[in-house]
Amino acid sequence: MTTGHLDCNAAAADARLTTSRLEQLGQVAREAANLGGSVLMRHYGRLVSIQQKARAGDLVTDADLAAEKAVLASLSEATPDIPVLAEESGAQGDVSDLCWCVDPLDGTTNFAHGYPFFATSIGLLWRGLPILGAVAVPFLREVFWCCPGSGAFLNDQQIHVSSCSSLDESLLVTGFAYDRRERLDNNYAEFCRLTHRTRGVRRGGAAAVDLAYVAAGRVDGYWERGLSPWDLTAGAALVVIAGGKVSDYRAPNYDVSSGRILASGPGIHAPLQRELELVEPFSEELYAS
C-alpha cells in the first residue's frame, strides 16, 4: 500500500503493467462501461422488477442484473485472465491482487425513480489501489475514462480537475450511505458544516458520477463514507489521472476497502480535509422521534 494520496502510476508499476497493456485495459474498461450504459437505457422507464436488498434503501432492479451480465461477458472475453468483483454477483476468482470492479448501475434509486443521474462504472484495482477505469453516464451520452500515461477523458476530450484554490469559492458534492439511519457517523454533520463554508454542496446519488464530475472540473471536491470498491475504483482513478488528489478523511493511507473517500482538485484538498477533521457527529437526540 502507498502512503498518503492515491498514486495510480505507482499502483500500475507495482502491478507490473506495461504502457501498452494499460492502454489496452483502458479501452476494455471504456467499451464495457459503454455497453453497460446501453443496456441500462434499454430498461430506463420500463422496469419490470425492483427489489430491496438486505440493507434498507439498497435496491436492485432487472436493469442492474442485465447490465452486469453484459459487462461480465465483455470483460471475460477481453481479459479472461483478470478476476472480477461485481456488485450483484460478488467475486469471480481471486480478487486479492489485480481485478476488475464492476458497478453495473450506480445510482439505482435514481434509476428506479426515473431520475437520470446514474452510470455504469468499471474500474481496475490492484491490492486496494485504483489504477484506471471508465464511467458511462448513458442518459447524457457521456463516457468518462482514464489510463495512467494517457490521461483522463470525457468521450474524446481530455479533462482536468478544477483549479479552485479557495474552499469559500468551491462547489462540492457528497452523498449519504444506506446505513445513515442506523449510525450517528452518517455524514449529516459534515454536510451542514461544509454547506456553510462553500458556495454549496450538491447530493447527486451516484458516487461514480460525482467522482467523474470532480475529474472533469464540474465540481471542485467530493467526500463520502460507507461506499464499496465498485463505487469508488473507476472514479478515484479518474480524479487522480485528471490531476486531482484522492485520500481518506483522516487515515494516512488510501484503500478503497475503507469505504471513505476525499477527492478534489489540489487547491482545496488540504482545507477540505481539515474541515472534515473538525466535524463531530450530531447527538442522538436530534433523531429521536
C-alpha positions in Angstrom: 0.0 0.0 0.0 1.2 3.5 -0.7 1.3 6.2 1.9 -0.8 9.4 1.6 -2.7 10.3 -1.6 -3.6 7.7 -4.2 -1.0 7.3 -7.0 -2.3 5.4 -10.0 1.0 5.3 -11.7 2.7 3.7 -8.7 -0.1 1.1 -8.4 0.3 0.3 -12.1 4.0 -0.1 -11.8 3.6 -2.3 -8.7 1.2 -4.5 -10.7 3.8 -4.7 -13.5 1.5 -3.4 -16.2 3.3 -2.1 -19.3 2.2 1.1 -21.1 0.7 -1.0 -24.0 -1.2 -3.2 -21.5 -2.5 -0.2 -19.7 -3.8 1.3 -22.9 -5.5 -1.9 -23.8 -7.1 -2.3 -20.4 -8.3 1.3 -20.6 -10.1 0.6 -23.8 -11.6 -2.6 -22.4 -13.0 -0.6 -19.4 -14.4 2.1 -21.7 -16.1 -0.4 -24.0 -17.5 -2.4 -21.1 -18.9 0.7 -19.4 -20.4 1.9 -22.6 -22.0 -1.5 -23.1 -23.4 -1.5 -19.6 -24.8 2.0 -20.1 -26.5 0.9 -23.4 -28.2 -1.9 -21.6 -29.4 0.5 -18.8 -31.0 2.8 -21.4 -33.0 -0.1 -22.9 -34.5 -0.6 -19.4 -34.9 3.1 -18.4 -38.5 3.9 -17.8 -39.5 0.3 -18.4 -38.5 -1.6 -15.2 -40.1 -4.9 -14.6 -38.6 -5.7 -11.1 -37.5 -3.5 -8.2 -36.3 -5.4 -5.1 -34.7 -4.3 -1.8 -31.5 -6.0 -0.7 -30.6 -6.7 3.0 -30.0 -3.0 3.7 -33.0 -0.7 3.8 -33.0 1.6 0.7 -30.5 -0.6 -1.2 -32.3 -1.6 -4.3 -31.6 -3.9 -7.2 -33.6 -4.0 -10.5 -33.7 -6.1 -13.6 -31.6 -3.4 -15.2 -28.8 -3.9 -12.7 -28.8 -7.6 -13.4 -29.0 -7.3 -17.2 -26.2 -4.7 -17.4 -23.9 -6.7 -15.1 -24.4 -9.9 -17.2 -23.5 -8.0 -20.4 -20.5 -6.3 -18.7 -19.1 -9.5 -17.3 -19.4 -11.3 -20.6 -17.5 -8.4 -22.3 -14.7 -8.4 -19.6 -14.4 -12.2 -19.7 -14.0 -12.2 -23.5 -11.4 -9.3 -23.5 -9.5 -10.2 -20.3 -10.2 -13.8 -19.2 -7.1 -13.7 -17.0 -8.4 -10.9 -14.8 -10.8 -11.8 -12.0 -13.9 -9.6 -11.3 -15.5 -8.2 -8.2 -19.1 -7.2 -9.2 -21.8 -5.6 -7.0 -24.5 -8.1 -7.7 -22.7 -11.4 -8.3 -19.7 -10.8 -6.0 -16.2 -12.1 -6.5 -15.4 -14.3 -9.5 -11.9 -15.6 -9.0 -9.1 -14.4 -6.6 -9.6 -10.6 -6.3 -6.9 -10.0 -3.8 -4.4 -8.7 -6.5 -5.4 -7.4 -9.9 -9.2 -7.4 -10.5 -12.0 -5.5 -12.2 -14.5 -3.8 -10.0 -17.9 -3.6 -11.6 -20.9 -1.5 -10.7 -23.5 -2.2 -13.4 -25.9 0.5 -12.2 -24.5 3.2 -9.8 -27.5 5.3 -8.7 -30.1 2.5 -8.6 -32.5 4.5 -6.6 -32.3 7.4 -9.1 -32.8 5.0 -11.9 -35.8 3.3 -10.3 -37.5 6.7 -9.9 -36.7 7.9 -13.4 -34.1 10.5 -12.2 -31.5 10.5 -14.9 -28.3 10.6 -12.8 -26.9 7.1 -13.0 -24.0 5.2 -14.5 -22.1 2.0 -15.2 -18.7 2.0 -13.6 -15.8 -0.3 -14.5 -12.5 0.1 -12.6 -9.2 -1.8 -12.4 -7.9 -2.4 -8.9 -4.6 -3.6 -7.6 -4.4 -4.6 -3.9 -6.9 -2.0 -2.9 -5.5 0.8 -5.1 -7.4 2.0 -8.2 -5.4 2.1 -11.5 -7.8 3.1 -14.3 -11.4 2.9 -15.2 -14.4 4.2 -17.0 -17.8 5.7 -16.0 -20.6 5.7 -18.6 -23.4 8.2 -17.9 -25.7 7.0 -20.7 -28.6 9.4 -20.4 -26.2 12.2 -21.1 -24.2 10.1 -23.7 -21.0 10.7 -21.8 -18.3 8.2 -21.0 -15.5 9.3 -18.7 -12.4 7.2 -18.9 -8.7 7.3 -17.9 -5.4 5.5 -18.1 -2.1 6.2 -16.5 0.2 7.8 -19.0 -2.6 8.6 -21.4 -4.7 11.0 -19.3 -8.4 11.3 -18.4 -11.1 11.9 -21.0 -14.8 12.7 -21.5 -15.6 10.9 -24.6 -12.6 12.0 -26.7 -11.8 15.3 -25.0 -9.2 15.4 -22.3 -10.4 16.6 -18.9 -8.8 18.1 -15.8 -9.9 18.8 -12.3 -10.7 22.4 -11.4 -8.1 25.0 -10.4 -10.2 26.3 -7.5 -7.9 27.2 -4.6 -10.5 28.6 -2.0 -12.9 26.5 -0.1 -15.2 29.5 0.2 -15.4 29.6 -3.6 -15.9 25.9 -4.2 -18.8 23.8 -5.2 -18.8 20.3 -3.6 -20.8 17.1 -3.9 -21.4 14.3 -1.4 -23.8 11.5 -0.5 -25.3 9.5 2.3 -24.8 5.8 2.8 -27.6 3.3 3.2 -26.8 2.8 6.9 -27.4 6.6 7.7 -30.5 5.8 9.7 -28.6 3.4 12.0 -25.3 5.2 12.6 -24.5 8.7 14.0 -21.5 8.7 11.8 -23.8 9.4 8.8 -22.3 12.5 7.1 -25.2 14.8 8.1 -22.9 17.0 10.3 -20.2 17.1 7.6 -22.8 18.2 5.0 -24.1 21.0 7.2 -20.6 22.3 8.1 -19.4 22.4 4.5 -22.6 23.8 3.2 -21.8 26.9 5.3 -18.2 27.1 4.2 -18.6 26.7 0.5 -20.8 28.0 -2.4 -22.8 24.9 -1.9 -22.9 21.1 -1.5 -24.9 19.0 -4.0 -26.1 15.5 -3.5 -26.2 13.5 -6.8 -26.9 10.0 -5.6 -24.3 8.2 -7.7 -20.8 8.1 -6.4 -19.1 7.2 -9.6 -20.8 10.2 -11.4 -19.8 12.5 -8.6 -16.2 11.5 -8.9 -16.3 11.8 -12.7 -17.6 15.3 -12.3 -14.7 16.2 -10.0 -12.3 14.8 -12.6 -14.0 17.0 -15.3 -13.9 20.1 -13.1 -17.7 20.4 -12.9 -17.5 20.3 -9.1 -14.4 21.1 -7.1 -14.5 18.3 -4.5 -16.3 15.3 -3.1 -16.3 13.3 0.1 -18.4 10.4 1.3 -18.4 7.3 3.6 -20.0 3.9 3.6 -19.0 3.1 0.0 -17.9 -0.2 -1.7 -14.9 -0.8 -4.0 -17.1 -0.9 -7.1 -18.5 2.5 -6.2 -15.0 4.0 -5.9 -12.4 2.4 -8.1 -13.1 3.9 -11.5 -14.0 7.4 -10.2 -11.0 7.6 -7.9 -8.7 6.8 -10.8 -10.4 9.4 -12.9 -9.8 12.1 -10.4 -6.1 11.3 -9.9 -5.3 10.9 -13.5 -7.1 14.2 -14.2 -4.7 16.0 -11.9 -6.6 15.7 -8.6 -6.0 14.2 -5.2 -7.7 11.3 -3.5 -7.2 10.3 0.1 -9.1 9.0 3.1 -10.6 11.5 5.6 -8.0 11.2 8.3 -6.1 7.9 7.7 -2.5 8.3 6.3 -3.1 5.6 3.7 -5.8 5.2 1.0 -7.5 2.0 0.3 -10.9 1.5 -1.3 -11.9 -1.0 1.4 -12.2 1.8 3.9 -15.4 3.0 2.2 -14.3 6.6 2.7 -13.0 9.0 0.1 -12.0 12.6 -0.2 -11.4 13.7 -3.8 -10.8 17.1 -5.1 -8.6 19.4 -7.1 -5.2 20.0 -5.4 -6.1 23.6 -4.4 -8.7 22.7 -1.8 -7.7 19.2 -0.7 -5.9 20.2 2.4 -8.5 22.7 3.7 -11.3 20.3 2.9 -9.6 17.5 4.8 -9.1 19.9 7.8 -12.8 20.8 7.8 -13.7 17.1 7.9 -11.4 16.5 10.8 -13.2 19.2 12.9 -16.7 17.7 12.5 -18.4 15.9 15.3 -21.5 13.8 14.6 -24.8 15.2 15.7 -26.2 14.0 19.0 -28.6 11.1 19.2 -31.4 13.4 20.5 -31.6 15.0 17.0 -33.0 11.8 15.6 -35.4 11.0 18.4 -39.0 10.7 17.3 
